């Protein structure tokens, strides 16, 4: 049974990470600036709305890269 313990811990950690990521996405959807920045594409027609958050995605990617780099540096001390 000890052979499955690392796998179980990994699965729990992945589940928690997905839950945290889901919470962050939910909070970002409630903010006023996400999807409203210059460079974000919004197409509105009768009964149809398409939002392509180009600039918001780039900013989110940069922020996540910085956060993950800090976490990795802290773990590797």
N, C-alpha and C positions, 0 to 999 in steps of 0.2 A: 504493500500500500504506500510505502514511502516514495515510490517512483512517480506517483501521481500528485504528490503534494506541491511540487513547483508549478505544475500545470494548473492546479486549482488556484494557487495564489496569482498566477498570471491572468487567469480568466476573471478573477474578482477585481484585479487592478484594471483590466481592460473595461469591465463593466462600469466601474466607478468613473473612469476617464470618459466613457461615452455619456454617462449621466451628466457629468460636469460640462462637457462640450454641448450637450443638448440644452442645459440651463443657460449657458452663455449665448447660444443662438437665439433662444427665447427672449433673453434680456435685450439682445441687440435688435430684435424685431420690434421691441417696444420703444426704442430710442428714436428721437426725431431726426437725427442726422444721418442714420444709416439708409442709404438709397436716395438721399436728397443732396448729395454733394455735386458740385460741377463736374461733369464728365460721366455721371451716371445716366444711363439711357432709360427713358420712360415713354412707353407708347400707350396711349389711351384711345380707345374707340368705344362705340356703344356696346356695352356688355362685355368688354374685353380690356384688360390692363396687363401690360408686359413690362416688367422692371428688370433691367440688366445693370446691376451695381458694379460697374467696372472700377471706378476709383475707390469705392468703399471696400471692394475685395482686395485691392492692392494695399491699402492702409491696414486692413485686418491681417493680411499676410505678413507685412513688415512687423506689426506688433507681436504676432504669434512667434515669428522667427526670433525676435529679441527675447521674449519670455522663455522660449524653449532653450535658447543658448545659455541664459542665466541659470536655468534649472540644471542643465547638463554640467555646467562649470561648478555648481554647488555640489552636485553628486560626485564628481570626479576629484574632489579635494582629498 
